[in-house]
Amino acid sequence: MNDNPEIRRMKFRAWHRGTREADYTVGGFFDRYHATWNEEESAWFERFMEEQDADIMGWALGTIPVPEEWQGPMMDRFLKLDFVKIV
């Protein structure tokens, strides 16, 4: 368990979105990549978590376009969905 309260808070928020699909998507992204994030990337993720689940899932599934403000390397990594475990 991480002793950093900021990381623990981000993890909790990432895994408690409100829908199971968003939990797995946002939480899975956090679990897979957070250890490699710098301060700017962590700040991006904090802002990202403020978005609505319906929008995040729409971007992830490609049913709605990603707004220009969110486009970039972090979103590119998110859209790969290579962190979602399918059982």
N, C-alpha and C positions, 0 to 999 in steps of 0.2 A: 504494500500500500504506500502511496506517495504521501510524504509528510507535508508537502507544500499545500497550504489551504487554497490557494488560487487554482492549482491544478485539480484538487479534489472537487472544488466548486464547479469548474468547467466540466469535469467528467459527469458529475451529477446532473447538471443541466443538459448535457448532450444525451444522456440516457433516459431522461424524464421529460420528453417532448410533449406527450399527450396522445400520440398514436404509436402503435407498435412499429409500424413501418418507418416512421420518422426516427423513433428510438434506435432501431437497427442501423439506419442509414447515417444519421448524425453521430450517434454513439460509436458505431463501427469506424467511421472516419476518424473520430477523435482517438480511439484506442490504437488504430493503426499508425497514425502519423504524429500525434502530439509531441512525442519525445524528440522529434527532429525540428520542431518549429522554433523559429527565432521570435523575438518580441513582436515584430511587425506581423508575422503570421498568426501568432496567438491573438493579437488584437483583431485581425481579420476574422478569425473564428468566433471571437466574442461578439462582434457585430453580426456575423452570419447567423448566430443563434437567436438574434432578435427577429429574424424573418419568420413569416408564417409557415407552418408545416406544409400547407397545401402548395405554397410557392416552391419551397425547397424540394418537395417530392416531384413537382412538375418539372423543375429544372433537371433533377436527377434522371427522370424517365424520358426527358426530351419532349414532353407534351406542351410545354410553354418555353419560350426563349429565355435565356439567361440575360437579365438586364446588363447593360454596358458597365455599370458601376461594380458588378460582381465578377466580370470577366477577368481572367488572368491565371497565373500558375496555380494558385490554391484551388480555384474553381475547376481548372483542368484536371487536377488530381482528384477532386471530389467526383467529377463526372465519370471517371473511370469505373467507379463502383467496385473496384477490386478488393475492397475491404468487407463487403457484405458476404457473410457466410450463408450458404444455401445448404440446408440439411434435408 
